[in-house]
Amino acid sequence: MTEIDKKELLKNRKVVEEINRHLWIESEKAGTDISFEVASEDWLKRFSKAWMDYHMQDSDAFKGPRASKNPRKDSTKAKR
């Protein structure tokens, strides 16, 4: 996973929720706060691929702006 992919993934609210959950669990195990940075790096290495495979299988999250499925909507926007 590239740094750009990581940054894009960290913009996703659900990913941040998962990392915060991971932060809590790992901090409890360690008996101290492990920091969001440590938790995010660990989560990204260990769980991000499986998370993306499950949650983003039909998503175009890394493909840029979405085009409308209705070509008429796109053509009318261009005319305005």
Residue pairs with C-beta under 8 A, 6 or more apart in sequence:
1 9
1 44
1 48
1 49
5 62
6 44
8 61
8 62
9 15
9 44
9 48
9 52
10 16
10 19
10 40
12 61
14 55
15 48
15 51
18 43
18 47
18 51
19 36
19 39
19 40
19 43
20 36
20 39
22 39
22 42
22 43
22 47
23 33
23 34
23 35
23 36
23 39
26 34
26 38
26 39
26 42
27 33
27 34
27 39
60 66
67 74
68 74
